[in-house]
Amino acid sequence: MPVSSPPERASTAQRDLVVTGMTCASCVASVEDALRGIAGVRGADVNLATERARVEVDPSRADDGALVRAIERAGYGALVLSADRAERAATEARERALRTTYVRALRRRLIVAAALAVPTMLLSMADLFYPAVAQAAWRPFVLFALATPVQLWCALPFYRGALSAARHRRTDMNTLVVVGTTTAYGVSVLATFFGAAFTAAGLSPDRFLYYDTATVIVTLVLAGRYLEARARARTADEVRALAALGAKSARVRRPGGVEEDVPIDRLAVGDVVIVRPGEIVAADGRILAGSSAVDEAMITGESIPVEKTAGDEVTGGTQNGTGTFRFRVTRVGGDTLVAQIVRLVEEAQGSKAPIQRLVDRIASIFVPIVFAIAFASGLAWLLLGPEPRLGYALSAFVAVLIIACPCALGLATPTAIIVGTGRGASRGILVKSAQALEVARAIDIVAFDKTGTLTVGRPRVVEYMNCAGIGEDEVIRILASAESRSEHPLAAAVVELATTKGLALSEPTTFEALPGRGIHATVDGHDVWIGNAALARIHGFADLGENVLAHHEERGR
């Protein structure tokens, strides 16, 4: 009997894009709708705070160009982030340049708006202190001269955004700002140049001068947008700082023994890299020769450097100690552990928490509801309010539009996720996703894997036992004198103990470092060996008290 097999699921690829021009949660909904309307797109998530779009797409049905065109048709700009490391870096550099230009432009407009809004507001309220000013014929024209640059130049980004939204049959935050401020400014202009018509209708033109309202609203919204843009630029630096943990170049030994410094992006699998004291390991690999203590705190959280010898693996981005070694590169670029950590943080920042998806759904219907409430408020004052009804109706209409601007609605959650995951990454805490971050609020107990994981980052002598038959302070002085020539963290702890006790150290007559085991030195005629249990056994200390050692090891010492 013939059996039909289920059809294979089409392959799905993930595309990351930079989206420019978004200002509120309504913009996010518009971009997501535009992307999801493309044939072959299975899912799209847009993050306002990171200005990123992550799209699940069938490459055979939709290419990168189709995604970019869909975003541009929606009224926004888009840049595709390539999987290639060099191309991605170039795109991110362009994004940073665009963001810097945008922040500077906002700052210029904000400065001009604030400089004109303050005298506009003071002149509008001057009649409270000098009643004669309210009757001055020149007052409306001076207010017009002060407010017009704010409305026509400083508010220009709002008009562009609102017109773009209107062309695509949608509304957003720009629409609210433009309708509110234009209404206030337009009525003020009519009252300024057609005051006789207001007087003929029994209305006082002075009661309809709302220049201060329009200028102050534009200034405040510009200030908010400027602060938002600057915050986005700063939070984006968190991940870039994490990516910058790696080395910028590597010392590569070529066949024949020739050595050269190579930029990190030109490093290839199989290259032999020389790591000198204090340098950052350039890539993931395996040690061929040499030995050293490597600080792997950024990966493991362990405060004490790990001894590495031939055959051991090393991780790119970790800090070499005092030794020198050669290793063969096994992973470069996006395959290294540091790159995977950066990618994990970026994915967490770009993901959406459940509460954020609820916010996005609300934002899609938020603006139309605000317009309905604003019109209803204005109509109610116009029909039922006291005289002058038109003035009260206009004030209520503008107030509802401006107060309801959904800036915080769309930015609060994604900004909190960016700051939380970015700060966590810089402190060694990785968050898998926004959902995990949201669920973390219910955590009551945190269990750590082993004793000694939570430390201040440097070892300290907390207990010691003297079996040498001489004074306790003398033993510490001799040991610290020997350790003073060593750069191992445990040696620094012994020297710190002696310094705390006020002991005067002697200069060792001889000193020899024993990689992976300890040191050998001569201090004031004493032959001093300091090291691990293996070194002690080699020099005749067979009975070390295994139970005592096990007790201290269990306590992380």
URBEL-V60540 format. One record per backbone hydrogen bond with DSSP energy under -0.5 kcal/mol. NH is the residue of the N-H (numbers start at 0). CO is the residue of the C=O. Records with the same first field share a line. If there is no record, write none. Layout:
NH=CO / CO
//
This chain:
12=56
14=54
15=80
16=52
17=78
18=16 / 50
19=17 / 76
24=405
26=23
27=23
28=24
29=25
30=26
31=27
32=28
33=29
34=30
35=31
36=32
37=34
40=37
41=39 / 55
42=55
44=53
46=51
47=45
50=46
51=46
52=16
53=44
54=14 / 52
55=42
56=12 / 54
57=39
58=56
60=57
61=57
66=62
67=63
68=64
69=65
70=66
71=67
72=68
73=69
74=71
75=70
76=19
78=17
80=15
81=79
87=83
88=84
89=85
90=86
91=87
92=88
93=89
94=90
95=91
96=92
97=93
98=94
99=95
100=96
101=97
102=98
103=99
104=100
105=101
106=102
107=103
108=104
109=105
110=106
111=107
112=108
113=109
114=110
115=111
116=112
117=113
118=114
119=115
120=116
121=117
122=118
123=119
124=120
125=121
127=124
128=125
129=125
132=129
133=129 / 130
134=130 / 131
135=132
138=135
141=137
142=138
143=139
144=140
145=141
146=142
147=143
148=144
149=145
150=146
151=147
152=148
153=148
154=149
155=152
157=154
158=154
159=155
160=156
161=157
162=158
163=159
164=160
165=161
166=162
167=163
168=165
169=164
175=171
176=172
177=173
178=174
179=175
180=176
181=177
182=178
183=179
184=180
185=181
186=182
187=183
188=184
189=185
190=186
191=187
192=188
193=189
196=193
197=193
198=194
199=195
200=196
201=198
202=197
204=202
206=203
207=204
208=205
209=183 / 207
213=209
214=210
215=211
216=212
217=213
218=214
219=215
220=216
221=217
222=218
223=219
224=220
225=221
226=222
227=223
228=224
229=225
230=226
231=227
232=228
233=229
234=230
235=231
236=232 / 233
237=233 / 234
238=234
239=235
240=236
241=237
242=238
243=239
244=241
245=242
249=261
250=273
251=249 / 259
252=271
253=251 / 257
256=253
259=251
261=249 / 259
263=247
265=262
266=263
269=328
270=267
271=252
272=270 / 326
273=250
274=272 / 324
275=273
277=320
278=275
280=317
283=330
284=313
285=327
286=311
287=325
288=325
290=323
291=307
293=291 / 305
294=318
295=293
298=295
299=295
300=295 / 296
305=293
307=291
310=286
311=308
313=284
316=280
317=314
318=294
319=278 / 317
320=292
323=290
324=274
325=288
326=272
327=285
328=270
329=283
330=283
334=331
335=332
339=335
340=336
341=337
342=338
343=339
344=340
345=341
346=342
347=343
348=344
349=345
350=346
355=352
356=352
357=353
358=354
359=355
360=356
361=357
362=358
363=359
364=360 / 361
365=361
366=362
368=364
369=365
370=366
371=367
372=368
373=369
374=370
375=371
376=372
377=373
378=374
379=375
380=376
381=377
382=378
383=379
384=380
391=387
392=388
393=389
394=390
395=391
396=392
397=393
398=394
399=395
400=396
401=397
402=398
403=399
404=401
406=404
409=405 / 406
410=406
411=407
414=410
415=411
416=412
417=413
418=414
419=415
420=416
421=417
422=418
423=419
424=420
425=421
426=422 / 423
427=424
428=423
429=427
431=429
436=432
437=433
438=434
439=435
440=437
441=438
442=439
447=445
452=449
454=452
461=459
466=464
474=470
475=471
476=472
477=473
478=474
479=475
480=476
481=477
482=478
483=479
484=481
485=482
491=487
492=488
493=489
494=490
495=491
496=492
497=493
498=494
499=495
500=496
501=498
502=497
504=502
507=505
508=521
509=521
511=519
513=517
514=512
516=513
517=513
518=529
519=511
520=527
521=509
522=525
525=522
527=520 / 525
528=526
529=518
531=516
535=531
536=532
537=533
538=534
539=536
540=535
541=539
543=541
547=544
548=544
549=545
550=546
551=547
552=548
553=549
554=550
555=552
556=551
//
